[in-house]
């Protein structure tokens, strides 16, 4: 037996590892199983090229918990280590890495979370154990070795009796980490981090029901047998070629990823690239609501089938963080800070590849089955609109498949919409005016007024629409969007011919004073307009610019106008050619005039959905009085 001192100048390196090197203690299991997987895959490679003259077989990794003795065992049948390799890899390489790490980070105060980056994965064991043993036998014809260390720089090394190839790591769990002696806790960690590791992982056994033998009676119990409980799927869908998978395989994998998710995804995108970087994965479009605060962080990031994080910010374009699925890449530098990640050239390429791949898939879905794409539009539009807003390259591609639905349930691409409305909806300044509603019910009367003119009205109701319209107006020439209730329909699309008012300028001035006297505290800006005599006498509108800025402020953005807290602003448009307006002007008694103005204003407010509570009750009572 040999004993020795690990050659480090930092005497208290183990407390530092425990306290500082790893912020998250539970990852010890992930690290040790990753090491066991590497050892197994290395053996597979060496046997395949004839360098290891042993039978590879069907190895698995086994995790055992001995609660009474407070031990966790992790056993593999991989490459194993000789005595010299233990000295080199356990005592020297990892510790020189640990020192390098500490020199670099001990004064920075950063939470580094750098795992495995300096060969330190094995030493994560000391986060939960006050003593660690390694019993290992190499595939080479050399004696087995037993290494032991109690968390100080002292270690012992002796020959072991182990006969079979591979490595067993024994953790003597510390008193402050006994939670890791619970089977349920270990199973939870294995499922979280190692669910798709490429080597089967055994954790205990389970009872399997077998088919009843022929001739068995109905009451006879079915026979059972104890089998290894393999907790992972070593060949998940993303590791296979798209050509080898059917729709049902993708759906089954979605259920494997999200067992508590009962709705099926709308469609999936299989990522598979090996140049200029390695990346595989499957992204799913779930059904999305209009809520922009939907749960993000549902995409899982793996490195060679080892779960790393579900915070993919900076790797996946932000607008796609609403999707679900898996991304696996050995080329993403996972062990560095997020700011470094976002500045990393490889990561930027990966991010733009994912964005391009998603755009191409959406385009092909649109082309191949437009009817199906239209049916799914409401469930996916938030992602696409967000992408158009945040990424110029995606905006350019999305121009071909982004849809603009009408209040009548038709769907147009922008090019189709432009061709459909340009003859009728181009104003006197040669600007194309796209009319839209955000609420079919609330804006019904305005929609009908626009349709009566032969205008097409879009239904744009997602929360980021004001931002998207701003983007479209600045990226396309001579285009403006106007909500149908932003003004009287004739003012929304101004043509050359202006209607002539029946009232003289003096009469208009008198009318305005009369109305202002009655509604002075209601907060409306009065506009007198000469309109068709069949149009409503009073119409309430919201100025497009002010309303849009307020909406943009509420969903983030909108510049420095600070309109999120501003009161609503409304215009009261008075149709000077309506006979009721003439009657208001010519009424002899102030009381009757006031009643006509209040009733007309309340009808306009009712049409706009602004009449509520006590005022609505009073209006109804007053209306009954008038029809008695």
N, C-alpha and C positions, 0 to 999 in steps of 0.2 A: 504493500500500500504506500502511496505517495501522498504527502500533503504539501501544500505550497501557498504562496500568497499571490493573488492576482496583481499583476504589475500595473498598479495605478497610483497616481500621486494624490488623488482625491480620496481621502480615507472614508469619508462618509457618503460615498457615491450611492449606496443602496437607499438610504433615507431620501436622497435627492431624487432618485428614480421614482420612488413611491409617491413623493409629494409633488414633484414638479414636472417630471418628464412626460407623464401621461395624465391628462386631465380627467380621463374617464376610465375608472378601474375595470369596468366590465369587459374592456377590449382584450384583456389577457387571454381569454379563451379563443377569441378570433385569431390573435397572433400565433398562439401555440398550434392551433389547427392549421393555420396557413403554412407554418413551418413543416408540419407533418405532411400536408398536401404536396409541398415542394419536394420533400424527400421522396415521396411516392412517385411523383411525376418524373423526377430525375432518374429513378431506377427504371421507369418505363422507357425513357429515352435511351439509357445505356444498354438495356437488353435489346431494344430495337436495332441498335447499330452494332450489336455484337460485342460491346465492351464489357458488359456484365454477363458472366456465364452462369446465370441463375434463371430460374423459372419466375416470370413476373406474376402469373396467376391472376386472381381477382382480389387484389388487396382492399382492405377497408381501414378506416381509422376508428378506433373505439375510445369512447369517453366513459369512465366509471367513477362513481362517487361512493366513497366509504365514509359514511357519516360518523360511525362510531370512532374510527381512528382519525377523523378530520382530514381525510386525504382526497385529492382528485387525481385520477390517473388518465393520461392521454397516451394512447398506444398506436403506433403505426407500423407498417411492414415495408417501409421504404428503404432508402439507401444505407441507413445506419452510419455510425462513425467509428473510426479506429481511435486508439489512445492519442495518437499524434493529432488527429483531426479535432478531437475534443479540446486538447490544449490550444490548438490554433483558433478554432472558431468560437469556442465558448470563453476561454480565458483571455485571448489576445484581441481578436478582431472586434468583438462586440464592445470590449472595454475601451479600446482605443477610440472607437466610435462614440462611446459614452462621454469620454473626456473631451473629444472634439466638440460634441454637442454642448457640454457644460461651459466650455471656454467661450463658445459662440453666444450662448443665450443666458448665462447665469446673471449677467448684469442688466439684461434688457427688460426684465420684468414681464416679458410676453408670455402668454399661454401658448406654448409652441405646438403642442399636440402632434409632434413629429414622430410618427410611428414607423418602425421598420426602416427608417431612412438611413440609419447608420448601422444596420444589422442589430438593432436593439430589441427586435421583437421578442426574443427569448426572455430577456430580462424584465419584460412586463409581468412575468410570473411573480416577481417579488412585490408586486403591488398587493397581492392577496395572500402570499405565502411567507412564512418566516423561515422556511427551509425548503430547498428544491433539490430533488435527486434526478439524475439522468442515468438510465440503464440502457446501453445501446450496443448493438452488434452490427458491424459493417457487412456489406455483401461480399467484401474481400475476405479471404480466409485468415482472419486474425481474431484474437480473443475479444470477448465482450468486455465492456468498460463500465464502471460505476463511478459517477461523479456526484459529489454532494457539496452543498454550500448553504450556510445558515444565515446568509444576508450580510455577512461581513466580507472583507476581501479575502478571508481564508477559505480554502477549498480542500477536499480530499479526493484522491483518484485511486481506484483499485480495480483489480480484475473482477469480472462478474461471471455468474454461472449461466447467463442467458444463452439459450441454444438457437433460438430462431432470429432471423434477420429483422432489423428495424430498431425503433427507439421507443422507450417508455419514459415519460416524464411524470414524476410524482411530486405533487404540490402538498406540502404540509400547511394547511390553511390557517392563517393567523386569526387570533381571537376577534379582531375587528372586521373580519370578512366572512364570518360563518354563514351569511346569507347564501354564499356560493356552494354550500353543502346541501342545499335543497334541490331535489330533482327538478321541481317545477322551474326554479330559477335557471338551472343549466339548460333545460329544454328551451326555455324562452330565449336564452342567448344564442343557442345553436340555431334556432329558427330565425332569429333576427339577422345574424351575421353569416351563417354558413348554410343557408337554405339551398343554395345552388352551387356549392363547392363541387369540383369535378371528380372527387373521390367519395364513395359512399361513407357516411358517418353513422356508426352504430351507437345508440344510447339505450342500453337495456334491451328487453324483449317485449313482444306484444302477443296477444292471443289472436290467432287467425281461425276463422270458421271455415271448415272444409265442406265439400258437397257430401250429401248423404250417400251411403253405398246403395247399390241397386237392391231393391226388395225391402228396404228399410220401411218401418211403419211410420205413419204420419206423426205419431206422438213421440217417436224416438228423437232424442236430441241430436243435432248435427255434430259430427266429430270436430274437435279443435286441435290445434298444435301451436306450440310456442315458436315464434320466429324472431330473428333479429329485428329490432325497431330501427329502421334506417330513416333518419329524420330529414334527409336532403334529397333533392332531385339533381343528380350529377350531370344530366343532359337537358337543361332547360331549353325552351323553344328558341331563344335568341342565339344559341350556339349552333343551330341547324341552318341549312340553306333554305331560303324562302320557297324554292321549288319543291322542297320535301314537306311543306306544311300546308294544311288545308284550313279553311275558315274555322272549323270546329277546334283545331289545335290551338289557334290564336285565342279563341274564346276560353278554352280550358286553361290556358296559361294565365289569362287575365284573372280567372277565378282563383288560381294558385297564388297569384300576387296579392289579390284583394279578396280574401275569403268572405269578408262581411259586406261586400258590394253586390247587391242583388240585380242591379240593372246592367244589361250587357253594354259593352262599348259600341259606339256607332261605326267605327272602322279603325284599322291599325296601319302603322307605317313601319316597315322592317328596315332597319339601318344596317348596312353591311359594307364597310370600306376598309381596304388595307393599304392604301397609298393616298396622300402623303402621311397618313397616320393610321393607326389601327382603331377601329371602332365598330362595335356591333350593338344591336339593341332593338327593342320593339317599343314604339310609342302608340298609345291608344287615345282616341278622342272620346272622352266620356260625354254624357249629356250634361250640358252646362246651363246654369241659370243666368239671369241678367246680373246677378250679384257679383261685383268685381272683387269682393272679399272672400270669394270661394276658397276652399282649402287648397293651398298650393303645397309644395313639398310632397307630392305624391309620386314623383319620378325617383326611382331608386338608382343610385350610382354604384357600380361594381368595378373592381379591378381584378381581372382574371377570375371572375365568378365569386370574388370575396366582396361581401357588402361593405361599403365604406360610409355612405351618407345618403340622406334623402334631401339634402340641401344642395341643389344643382345650380344655384344662382351663379352666373358667370360662365357656366359650361353650356347650359341650354339657354337660348335666347329668352329674355324675360317673358315675352308673350306666350311662350310654349310651356311655362312652368305650371299652367293650368291643366296640362295633359297628365296622363299617367303612363307608367311603363318602366322600362329598364334601359340603362345605357351602361355598356361595359367597355372600358378602354384602358390598356396598359400605358397609354401615352399621356394621360392626364396627371400632372404633378400634384398628387393629392396631399403631400406632406408639407405644404407651404401655406402661407397666409392667403386669405381671399383676395387681398389687393394685388398680391403677386400673380395669383391665378388670372385675375381679370386683365392683367397687362401681358400675360404670357402669349407669345405668338401662336403656339400650337393650339392653345385653348380657343383663341379667336377663330382659327381655321375650323376647328371642330364645331364651334357655335354657328358659323356661317354655313357649314355643310349641313347641319341639322335643319337650319332655316330653309335652305334651298331644297332639301329632300322633302320637307313637309309641303312646301309650295308646289313642287312637281307632283306629289301624290294627290293633293287637292285638285290640281288642274286635270289630272287624268281621271279622277273620280267624276269631275264635272263633265268632261268630254264623253266618258264612256256610259254614264247613266245620269243624265241631267235631271230627270224626274226624281230619282232617289236623292240626289244632291239638294234639290229644292226642298224636299220634305225634311231634310236634316238641317237646313239652313239656320233655323231659329235656335237649334241646339249648339251650333258651332260658330255662329257669327261673332260672338264676343272675342274669341281667340283671333279670328281673321281680322276683324276691325282693329283690335289692339296691335296686331302685327303690322298692319298697314300704317298705323300711326307711328310705331316705334322703329321700324326698319325700312329704309328706302328701297333696298333691293327686293324685300318681300312685297312692298307696295307695288313695285313695277310688275312683278309676277302675278300678284293678286288681281290686278286690273282685268285680267282675262277671265277670272272665275268668281270674283266678289259679286254678290247679287244685291239688287235693289228691289225689294218687294213693294207692290202697290197695295192700296187699301182694298182692292178687289181681288187680291190673291194671285196676281201675276208677278213673275220674276224676270228682271232684266239685268244683263251685264251693263256696265256704264255705256259701252259703245251702242248697244241695242237701245238703251234708254234715250241717248242723245239723238239717234236716228228717228225714234218714235215721236219725240216732242219738239224737235228744233223748229218745225214750221209754225207751230201754234204757240210755243212758249218762249219765243225770243222777243225781248222787249225793244223799245225804240232805239236803245243804245247798242243794239246788236249783241246783247248779253243773254245767254241761255239761263232761264230761271227754273230751277227744279223745286216744285212745291212738295211739301211733305207734312205728314201728321205724326204726332208722337203718341196719340191716344185716340183710337177710332171713335169711341163712344163720346168722350168729352168734347171732341172737336167736330162732331158730326155735322152740325149746321154749316160750318166753314168748308168742310170737305164737299158737301152737297153744292154749295155755291160755286166752288172751283170746278166741280164735275159738270155743272150746268153750262159752263163756258167751254166744255170740251177738254179741260185740262186733266192731265194725269197727276194723281197724288200718291206719293210714296208713303209707306208706313215705316218710319225709322224710329225705333223705340228703345234701342239699347243705351246704356248710360254714357257711353263715350262718343255717341253720335255728334255732339257739338264740336268736339275736337276733330273728328274725322272730316266733317264738312269744311272746317277751317283749312285742313290739309288739302282737300280736293280743290277748294277754291284757289289756293295758292299754287297748286301744281298744274292746274288746267286753265287754259285761257278763257276769258269772258264767260265765267260760270258763277252763279250765285244760288244758294239754297235759301228758301224762305218757308217758314212754317205757315200753314194755311191761316192761322189766327194772328199773324203778325201785322196784318193790315187788311183793308178791304181788298177783295180779289182784284179789282181794277187797278189798285195801287201796287199790288204785288208784281204784276206784269204790266208795266205801263206801256200802252201803245200810243201812237201819234194822236189819235182823235180823243179829245177830252170832252166830257159831257158838259152841257151848258146848264148853269144853275137857274132855277126859276126865281130865285130871290135876288134882289139888288144888294149892293154892298152895304147899304144902310140897314136893310132888313137882316142881313147876316150878322151885322154887328149887334143889333138889338137882340136877335135870337141868342147869340153867344152870351150876352150879359144876363138874359133871362135864365138860361140853363145854369150858368155859373152861380147865380144867386141861390139856386135850389140845391146844387150838388157840391158846394164849395168845400165841404169837409170830407168828401168821399175820395179825394186824391186822384181824380182823373184829369188827364190833359185833353181838352176839347179840340177836335178838328172838324171843321165844316167841309163837307165834300159834296160835289154835285155828282150823284150816282143815278142809276136806273131807278125809276119811280117804283118798280116792283121789289127793289132791294129793301132790306130792313131799315126802319127809321133810325134806330140806334144800334151801333155795333161796337163791341169792346175788343180791342186788339192789344197784343203785347209786342213792343218793338223788337224785331229780330236781334239786332246787335246787343242790346242791353240784356235781353233774356238769355241769349246764348252765352254771353260772358259770365253771367251769374251761374249758369249750369256748368260751364267749364271750371269755374272757381270751386264748385261743390264736388267735382270729380277730380280735382287736382289740375292745376294749370290755370290758364286765363290771365296770366301776367300779373301785374301789380295793381289791378283795379280794385282789389279788395271787395268784390261784389257779393261774396258769400253771405254777408250779413245785411245786404241792402234789402229794403222792402220791395215787393213786387211793383212794377211800373206798368200802368195801363193807359191806353188812349181810348177816349170815347169819340167814335166817328159818328157824326150826325149827318144823315142824308137829307140835304136841303131840297131835294126834289120829291120827297115823300109827303103825301097829303096830311099825315098825322103831324109832321113837323110844321107844315103851314098852319094847321089848327092851333098848335102850341103858340105860334107867333101871333095869331089873330085873336086868341082868347082874351075876352075883356076882363075876366076876374082873375086875380092873382092866385086864389085858392084852387080854381079849376086847372090853371096852368101848372101849378105845383104838382097837382095830382097826376096830370098827364105825363109830366117829366119823370116823376118818381116811378110811375107804372112802367113807362117805356124803358127807363134805366134798369129797373128790376128784371124786366123781361130779357134785356140784353145780358144782365148778370147771370140770370138763370141759364141762358143759352151757353154761357161761358163756364158754368159750374161754380160761380162765385157767390151765389146766394145761399146762405146757410143759417142755421140756428134761428135766433129770434127774428132776424130780418125776413127769413123765408116764411116763418109762421105769420108774421104781420102781412106779408105780400099775399099769402093765400087768403087770409081773412078779408083783406081789402078787395081782392078779385071777386070773392063771393058777393060782397056788398055791391060791386059794380054791375053784376049780372042779375041782381034781384029784379 
